[in-house]
């Protein structure tokens, strides 16, 4: 499926800020998190679209599911293996 996405949207190629690059930064960041996951509540937001990748090596898919639910947004699930879409 990753190949099909790259064919349909070549501008989304694995570059410095997309694809596998964050694995060498976000995934191995040498500083522990400063906060724990928490509920988000914001009033007056416009419609929110959250995109979450199923096998993102740096951000769990469930985090996107939770964020969309907490913000009352719409979730787009991308079946892939990279960080971001």
Secondary structure, DSSP 4 states (H G I P E B T S, - for coil): -HHHHHHH-GGG-S-TTSTTGGGGTGGG-SS--SS-------SSPPP-EEEEETT-SSS-HHHHHHHHHHHT-EEEEE--SSS--
